[in-house]
Amino acid sequence: MSEHSADRRRFLRTAAAGTALTSIAAIPAAAAPALAAPAAAAPSPRRGTAKRQTATLRWLGTSGWRIDVGARTLLIDPYVTRFPTGLFTGAFDPATALTVDKAAVAAHVGKPETVFVTHTHWDHFNDVPTVAATTGARVFGTLTAYHLGLASGVPAAQLSPVKGGEVLDFVDYSVEVVAALHSRNAAYSMAFPGVRTSPPSPAPRTIADLPEGDTLSYQVTVTGGPSVFFMGASDFVERNLKGLNPDVAMLALPSSTATHDYVPRLIEALDRPAVVVPVHWDNFEAPLQNPPVVAPADAERLDAFEAAIRQAAPRTTILRPQYATPYTF
């Protein structure tokens, strides 16, 4: 870990010290809480005099995020339609039709220039083609995301397939693509496995038409600002995380105990981030309104998840986010 990264982590922890986690989580959306002002960093020789930036992040539910870096916006897994499938009522229907709430999309996504997709299950990918069509944003994701995007009417010129290992430079920020894994259920399997090796025809119509399609994570590093790691599912390739050392990590709630030592291994691989934000714990079929709705079983797992993080990294601050609330780090 670089000296600059270590200094930033110490600053983030110091700024958050003495603040109750419950009070952090309860900050209203209008307050735009700042856990810390980012420490200054000397620009790299290649970037020359590139302007140092701050980032404002808003949770869009599930593992979705809107990140504003100055006047530029990028999205991670934007899913705000949140239609019912029966998943949270015990009547899950794989034939549930795909639909998009265009008003919700317009209200929450802003004017993104880039969209990063962790995997292509409906609660991550469903709204992406509409975002691309209405904003012109470029979509990054697996080859499955590329083919599903084509099938959904997104022009090839707006689609960029990635595998993991790429470091993409946008001057004000960079994005490192990390090959990852999807979470496993109690039977060591998952819903809708598989990939798309060509654009499906007809276009996807139901949630079962959107397979997992391989999984990615992303690390966004703001020029002169924080580095933020984003997960979309609760499994990972430990070796792929070594050396990332993010300041802030958006970590997915584990869906089962199928992954061995999920929290200790994850926290150690990321070198104990200064701030951890749990994601993918809310009922993503309930409206995007605060306070977030969480199923009883998920609430218990969330408490246990946070307790495990505290045990693995006692100095790490845990922030339980609210929807559409602006956070700066």
HELIX and SHEET records of a PDB file:
HELIX    1   1 GLU A    3  ALA A   16  1                                  14    
HELIX    2   2 LEU A   21  ALA A   25  1                                   5    
HELIX    3   3 ALA A   29  ALA A   31  5                                   3    
HELIX    4   4 LYS A  102  HIS A  108  1                                   7    
HELIX    5   5 TRP A  122  PHE A  125  1                                   4    
HELIX    6   6 VAL A  128  THR A  135  1                                   8    
HELIX    7   7 LEU A  143  ALA A  151  1                                   9    
HELIX    8   8 ALA A  156  GLN A  158  5                                   3    
HELIX    9   9 ILE A  207  ASP A  209  5                                   3    
HELIX   10  10 GLU A  238  LEU A  241  1                                   4    
HELIX   11  11 TYR A  262  ALA A  269  1                                   8    
HELIX   12  12 PRO A  296  ALA A  312  1                                  17    
SHEET    1   A 7 LEU A 159  PRO A 161  0                                        
SHEET    2   A 7 ARG A 138  GLY A 141  1                                        
SHEET    3   A 7 THR A 114  PHE A 116  1                                        
SHEET    4   A 7 ARG A  72  ILE A  76  1                                        
SHEET    5   A 7 TRP A  65  VAL A  69 -1                                        
SHEET    6   A 7 ALA A  55  TRP A  59 -1                                        
SHEET    7   A 7 TYR A 327  THR A 328 -1                                        
SHEET    1   B 7 VAL A 167  ASP A 169  0                                        
SHEET    2   B 7 TYR A 173  ALA A 180 -1                                        
SHEET    3   B 7 THR A 215  VAL A 222 -1                                        
SHEET    4   B 7 SER A 227  PHE A 230 -1                                        
SHEET    5   B 7 VAL A 248  ALA A 252  1                                        
SHEET    6   B 7 VAL A 275  VAL A 279  1                                        
SHEET    7   B 7 THR A 317  ILE A 318  1                                        
END                                                                             
